[in-house]
Amino acid sequence: MEKFTIDNIKFIVAIAGMIGAISASIIAGIFMILNTWLNRRSDERRQLLELCCKIATENFNRDIEQAKKSAAKSGQPIPIAPIDTYLIHMISLIKSIRRGSQKKMFSKWRSVSEATRDATKQAIKEDIQRRK
């Protein structure tokens, strides 16, 4: 059996301390990277949602103005879709843009546009029936 000297014990303690410090810094680094990634992803999602809301609101206001102008010319009220239709369309469109290739993006955009168009027609029909 080998005898441990004071110098051997000091060396082992120093190595154990270094291993502990290195492993603690690696674990802390992993959690810091994970936290940074989650924060960045959350910020991107928030910014995209703000962009969707802004564009949808602008489109909605533009359509309101066009409907007012058309109504003034024709004397008939022009129904428009509710704002949630615009929001759903923009959110779906931006999600489809963020994912996949261009070919998939355009096919997804077409399906979103068709679904939005159908929802808009239905919302306008319901608005007309509600006004009667």
JOQUITA-V638122 format. One line per field, one symbol per residue. phi: phi as a letter, one per 30 degrees, with the letter a starting at -180 (. if undefined). psi: psi as a letter, one per 40 degrees, with the letter a starting at -180 (. if undefined). burial: b if it has 9 or more other C-alpha atoms within 8 Angstrom, else e. A space follows every 10 residues. Layout:
phi: ???
psi: ???
burial: ???
This chain:
phi: .dcdcddddd dddddddddd dddddddddd dddddddddd dddddddddd dedddddddd dddddddddd dddcicdcdb dddddddddd ddddddddci dddddddddd dddddddddd eddddddddd dd
psi: hhhhiddddd dddddddddd dddddddddd dddddddddd dddddddddd dddddddddd dddddddddd ddddeihhii iidddddddd ddddddddia iddddddddd dddddddddd dddddddddd d.
burial: eeeeeeeebe eeeeeeeeee eeeeeeeeee eeeeeeeeee eeeeeeebbe ebbebbbebb eebbeebbeb beeeeeeeeb bebebbbbbb bbbbebeeee eeeebeebbe ebbeebeebb bebbeebbee ee
